[in-house]
Amino acid sequence: MTATHPEEAGHRHHDHTDDHGHNHGHGHGHGHGRAHSGDHGGHDHHGHDHHGGHDGGHHHHAPSVSSGNERAVLLGFALTFGFMIVEMIGGILSGSLALVADAGHMLTDSAALALAWAGFRFGRRRSDERRTFGYMRFEILAGFVNAVALILLIVWIAYEAVMRLIAPEPVLPGPMLAIAVVGLLVNIGVFFMLRQGDQDHVNIRGALLHVLGDLLGSVAAILAAIAIYFTGWTPIDPILSMLLSAIILKSAWTLLTNTLNILMEGTPGGIDPDEICATLAREVDGLSAVEHVHVWSITSGQPLATMNLRLNEGAEPKHVQSAAKALLAERFGIDHSTIEIDFGGAPAVCPLDEKKRGSGDGATQADRARSDPAGGHEAGGHQAAPAA
C-alpha cells in the first residue's frame, strides 16, 4: 500500500492540524513555511506526527548508525577479502570444491560488507529536496543485493557439487586442511567482531549471515579434508558442500523476503492494520470510523503509517488526533504517522475488517470510500500522506 507524498501532489492540503510532540531523538525537521490551522469548516486534516526535533526546514532523518558498526564492518571486510584470495588459490591448488565454494562465499561476503559499509555512509547523509526521507533505504538495497548474491552462489555450488559427484576429481587433503583451519579462525574472529555491533540493523544481520555461512563452510572443509585424508573418499567434498548450501539457503531466503517486503512497501512484520483499526476504534473516544490504514517502512525498524479518522459530531479533533498518535507509538511502535481527520459517518468500524468478513464484491477500501460521499476523504479531494 502506497501513499502520495504531499510535495509530489503540489501541496494539496486543506485545514491542517500538526501535532509535533514526543521528541524521540530521531530528529528530522519539519516545516512547510505555512501556518497550520485547527478546525476549519468542519475538517481537521493531515496531522503529521514525526516524533522528532523540528528545525523549520526539511525533514532530516538521522538513522542510528554507530561508529562501532562501521569499524566492525570495515575491519571485517579487510580480513574477509584478504583471506578470500588465499583460500581461492589454495582451493584451486588442492582441488577442493569445498574450499573454492567457501572462497566464493567469502567473495560475496566481501561485497556484502563493502555494501553494508557504504549503506552506513549513505544512510548518514541528510535528506534533501529530491530525497526527502534521506538515504536510509540504501541499506535495504544493500541487504537485498547481499541476499540475491548469496542465493546465486548457492545455485553455483550445488551445480558444481553435482558435477563432482558425477566425475570425481582428486583432492589434496593436507593443504586443504591447513587452509580450512586458518579460514575457520578468521571467520570466528570476524563473526564475534560483527556481533559487537547492532544486530537489529539489517546490514549487520546480513553480514553476520554471510560470515556464519563462511564459518560453516570452513568446518565442512575441515571435516572433508580429514575424511579424505583417512579414507581417500573424495565425494565427501561435494556432499558437504551441498549440505552447507542447504543450510545457508534458509537464512538467505529470509533476508531476501524481509528486504523485498520493505522495498515493496509491505506491512512490517508484527504489525497488523486490522489490529490498528480495531484498537483505535475501541480505545480512542469520539471515533466513528477508521479508514485507509497504510503501514510500511522506510528502513528496518522504522515503520510509518497514514490513515483517516472519521469523528462523531462534537468530538475534539486535536484530542482524538493526539490520542491516536500516542496509541500508535506506544502500542505499535509507529513514531511517524500522518492522520487525516473528517466528521460524520458510520459506527466505529474498520473497512479492513468488513472486507475480511467478506462483502462478496471484491471492492477495495478506496473503491468503497469513493462510493461513500459521507467519507469525505476522496470527496473532499484530500488524501492522507506523510510529510516528506
C-alpha positions in Angstrom: 0.0 0.0 0.0 1.5 3.3 -1.0 0.6 6.9 -0.4 1.0 10.1 -2.3 3.6 12.5 -0.8 2.2 16.0 -0.4 5.2 17.6 -2.2 4.6 15.4 -5.2 1.0 16.3 -5.2 1.6 20.0 -5.3 0.7 20.5 -1.6 -2.9 19.8 -2.0 -3.6 20.3 1.7 -6.6 21.9 3.4 -7.0 22.7 7.1 -4.0 21.2 8.8 -3.5 20.3 12.4 0.0 19.2 13.1 1.0 17.7 16.4 4.8 17.7 16.7 5.2 16.3 20.1 7.0 13.3 21.6 10.7 14.1 20.9 12.4 10.8 20.4 15.9 11.7 19.5 15.2 10.5 16.0 15.3 14.0 14.7 14.1 15.1 11.4 13.0 18.7 10.8 9.5 19.5 9.6 8.5 22.8 8.2 6.5 23.8 5.2 6.6 27.6 5.6 2.9 27.9 6.1 0.5 28.3 9.0 -1.4 25.3 10.4 -4.9 25.8 11.5 -7.3 23.9 13.6 -10.9 23.1 12.7 -11.9 25.0 9.6 -15.2 24.3 8.1 -15.7 21.0 9.9 -12.4 19.4 8.8 -9.1 18.9 10.5 -6.7 17.3 8.1 -3.3 15.8 8.0 -1.9 15.5 11.5 1.8 14.8 11.0 3.5 13.1 13.9 7.2 12.7 13.4 8.3 12.3 17.0 11.5 14.2 16.5 13.1 17.6 16.6 11.8 20.3 14.3 14.1 22.9 12.8 11.7 24.7 10.5 13.4 23.2 7.4 13.1 19.9 5.5 13.0 16.6 7.2 16.3 15.3 8.4 16.0 11.6 9.2 19.2 10.6 11.0 19.4 6.8 11.3 21.1 5.4 14.3 24.3 4.2 12.8 27.1 3.9 15.4 30.8 4.3 14.6 31.3 0.9 16.2 29.1 -0.7 13.5 31.2 1.0 10.7 34.5 0.0 12.2 33.4 -3.6 12.7 32.1 -3.9 9.1 35.2 -2.2 7.6 37.7 -4.4 9.5 35.6 -7.5 8.7 35.8 -6.6 5.0 39.6 -6.3 5.2 40.0 -9.7 6.9 37.5 -11.4 4.7 38.7 -10.1 1.4 42.3 -10.8 2.3 41.7 -14.4 3.3 39.3 -15.0 0.3 42.3 -14.6 -2.1 44.4 -17.1 -0.1 41.5 -19.6 0.1 40.7 -19.4 -3.6 44.3 -20.0 -4.6 44.5 -22.9 -2.0 41.3 -24.4 -3.2 42.4 -24.4 -6.8 45.8 -25.9 -6.0 44.4 -28.6 -3.7 41.4 -29.4 -5.9 38.9 -28.9 -3.1 35.4 -27.7 -4.2 34.6 -27.0 -0.5 37.5 -24.5 -0.4 36.6 -23.0 -3.7 33.0 -22.7 -2.7 33.9 -21.2 0.6 36.2 -18.7 -1.1 33.4 -17.8 -3.5 31.2 -17.3 -0.5 33.8 -15.1 1.1 33.9 -13.0 -2.1 30.2 -12.3 -1.7 30.9 -11.7 2.0 33.4 -9.1 1.0 30.9 -7.4 -1.3 28.3 -7.7 1.4 30.5 -6.0 3.9 31.5 -3.3 1.5 27.8 -2.6 0.6 27.0 -2.6 4.3 29.7 0.0 5.0 28.5 2.1 2.0 25.0 1.7 3.4 26.1 3.2 6.7 27.9 6.1 4.9 25.0 6.9 2.6 22.5 6.4 5.4 24.1 9.2 7.4 23.5 11.7 4.6 20.9 14.3 5.4 17.7 14.5 3.3 17.3 17.0 0.6 14.6 18.2 -1.8 15.0 15.2 -4.1 15.2 12.6 -1.3 13.0 13.8 1.5 13.5 10.7 3.5 17.2 10.8 3.1 19.3 7.7 2.1 18.1 5.3 4.8 16.7 2.8 2.2 20.2 2.4 0.7 20.9 -0.2 3.5 17.8 -2.1 2.4 19.1 -2.2 -1.2 22.4 -3.4 0.1 20.7 -6.2 2.1 18.7 -7.2 -0.9 21.8 -7.4 -3.1 23.5 -9.5 -0.4 20.6 -12.0 -0.4 20.5 -12.3 -4.2 24.2 -12.8 -4.4 24.1 -15.5 -1.8 21.3 -17.4 -3.5 23.2 -17.3 -6.8 26.3 -18.6 -5.1 24.3 -21.5 -3.6 23.0 -22.4 -7.0 26.5 -22.4 -8.4 27.9 -24.6 -5.5 25.0 -27.1 -6.0 25.8 -27.4 -9.7 29.5 -27.8 -9.2 28.8 -30.4 -6.4 26.7 -32.5 -8.8 29.4 -32.3 -11.5 32.0 -33.5 -8.9 29.8 -36.4 -7.9 29.4 -37.5 -11.5 33.1 -37.1 -12.3 35.1 -37.1 -9.0 38.4 -35.1 -9.1 41.5 -35.7 -6.9 41.8 -33.6 -3.7 44.9 -32.9 -1.7 43.7 -33.2 1.9 46.9 -31.7 3.6 46.8 -28.2 2.1 43.0 -28.3 2.2 43.0 -28.9 6.0 45.6 -26.2 6.7 43.7 -23.5 4.8 40.4 -24.6 6.2 41.7 -24.3 9.8 43.1 -20.8 9.1 39.8 -19.8 7.5 37.8 -21.0 10.5 39.9 -18.8 12.8 39.5 -15.8 10.5 35.7 -16.3 10.3 35.3 -16.8 14.0 37.2 -13.5 14.6 35.0 -11.6 12.1 31.8 -13.2 13.4 32.4 -12.1 17.0 33.6 -8.7 15.8 30.3 -8.1 14.0 28.4 -9.5 17.0 29.6 -6.4 18.9 27.5 -4.2 16.5 23.8 -3.6 16.4 22.3 -7.0 15.5 18.9 -5.4 14.8 20.4 -3.5 11.9 19.6 -5.1 8.5 23.2 -4.9 7.2 24.8 -6.2 10.4 22.3 -9.1 10.2 23.1 -9.7 6.6 26.9 -9.6 7.2 26.5 -12.0 10.1 24.6 -14.4 7.9 27.3 -14.3 5.3 30.1 -14.8 7.9 28.1 -17.6 9.6 27.9 -19.3 6.2 31.7 -18.9 5.8 32.3 -20.3 9.3 30.2 -23.4 8.5 32.0 -23.7 5.2 35.3 -23.8 6.9 34.0 -26.5 9.3 32.7 -28.5 6.3 36.1 -28.2 4.6 37.9 -29.4 7.7 35.7 -32.4 8.0 36.0 -33.2 4.3 39.8 -32.9 4.5 40.0 -35.2 7.5 37.7 -37.8 5.8 39.7 -37.7 2.5 43.0 -38.0 4.4 42.0 -41.1 6.3 39.7 -42.8 3.7 40.5 -41.3 0.3 36.8 -40.9 -0.4 36.7 -37.6 -2.4 32.9 -37.5 -2.9 32.6 -36.2 0.7 33.9 -32.8 -0.5 30.9 -32.1 -2.9 28.4 -33.7 -0.5 29.4 -31.5 2.4 29.3 -28.5 0.0 25.7 -29.3 -0.9 24.7 -29.7 2.8 26.3 -26.3 3.5 24.3 -24.7 0.7 21.0 -26.0 2.0 21.8 -24.6 5.4 22.7 -21.2 4.1 19.7 -21.0 1.7 17.2 -20.7 4.5 18.9 -17.7 6.0 19.4 -16.1 2.6 15.8 -16.6 1.7 14.7 -14.9 5.0 16.9 -11.9 4.3 15.6 -11.7 0.7 12.0 -11.7 1.7 12.5 -9.2 4.5 14.3 -6.7 2.4 11.9 -7.2 -0.6 9.0 -6.6 1.7 10.4 -3.2 2.7 11.3 -2.3 -0.9 7.7 -3.2 -2.0 6.4 -1.1 0.9 4.7 -4.0 2.5 3.3 -4.0 6.0 6.2 -4.6 8.5 6.3 -7.9 10.3 4.4 -7.9 13.6 2.1 -5.0 12.7 -1.5 -5.8 11.6 -3.5 -3.0 10.0 -6.7 -4.7 11.1 -5.5 -4.7 14.7 -4.6 -1.0 14.4 -8.1 -0.3 13.2 -9.8 -2.3 16.0 -7.6 -0.9 18.7 -8.1 2.8 17.7 -11.9 2.2 17.3 -12.0 0.6 20.7 -9.8 2.8 22.8 -10.0 6.3 21.2 -13.2 8.2 22.2 -15.0 10.2 19.5 -14.2 8.0 16.5 -16.9 6.9 14.1 -14.6 5.1 11.7 -11.0 4.3 11.0 -10.3 4.1 7.3 -7.5 3.9 4.7 -4.9 2.5 7.0 -1.5 2.1 5.3 1.6 0.9 7.2 5.1 0.5 5.7 8.8 1.0 6.5 11.4 3.3 5.1 14.1 1.1 6.6 14.3 -1.7 9.1 12.8 -0.8 12.5 11.2 2.5 11.3 7.5 2.0 10.4 5.3 4.7 9.2 1.5 5.0 8.9 -1.2 7.0 7.3 -4.9 6.8 7.9 -8.2 8.6 8.0 -10.1 9.1 11.3 -13.8 10.0 11.0 -15.1 11.7 14.1 -18.5 11.9 15.7 -20.1 15.4 15.9 -18.8 17.2 18.9 -15.6 15.3 19.2 -12.4 17.4 19.7 -10.1 16.8 16.7 -6.9 17.7 18.5 -7.6 15.4 21.4 -8.6 12.5 19.1 -5.5 13.0 17.0 -3.1 13.2 19.9 -4.7 10.1 21.5 -4.4 8.1 18.2 -0.8 9.1 17.7 0.2 8.2 21.3 -1.5 4.8 20.9 0.3 4.1 17.6 3.6 5.0 19.1 3.1 3.1 22.4 1.2 0.0 21.2 2.6 -0.5 17.7 6.0 1.3 17.7 4.9 3.7 15.0 6.6 7.0 15.8 5.9 8.7 12.4 2.2 8.9 11.5 0.1 11.1 9.3 -3.6 11.3 10.2 -6.4 12.9 8.3 -9.5 13.8 10.2 -13.1 14.2 9.0 -16.5 14.3 10.6 -19.7 12.3 10.4 -20.5 8.8 9.1 -21.0 5.2 10.2 -20.3 3.5 13.6 -16.7 2.9 14.6 -15.7 0.0 12.4 -12.8 -0.8 10.2 -13.3 -1.2 6.4 -10.4 -3.7 6.5 -12.4 -5.9 9.0 -15.5 -5.6 6.8 -13.5 -6.7 3.8 -12.2 -9.7 5.7 -15.6 -10.7 6.8 -16.4 -11.0 3.1 -18.5 -8.3 1.3 -18.5 -10.6 -1.7 -18.0 -7.7 -4.2 -14.2 -7.7 -4.0 -14.1 -4.0 -3.7 -11.1 -2.3 -2.2 -11.1 0.2 0.6 -10.5 3.0 -2.0 -13.5 1.8 -4.1 -15.8 1.9 -1.1 -14.5 5.3 0.0 -15.2 6.7 -3.4 -18.7 5.4 -3.4 -19.4 6.8 0.0 -19.7 10.6 -0.2 -20.0 10.8 3.6 -16.5 9.6 3.9 -15.2 13.0 2.9 -11.7 11.5 2.1 -11.9 11.4 -1.7 -15.0 13.6 -2.0 -13.1 16.5 -0.4 -10.1 16.0 -2.6 -7.9 15.0 0.4 -5.5 12.2 0.6 -3.6 11.1 3.7 0.1 11.1 3.2 3.3 11.5 5.2 5.0 14.8 5.0 8.2 14.5 3.0 
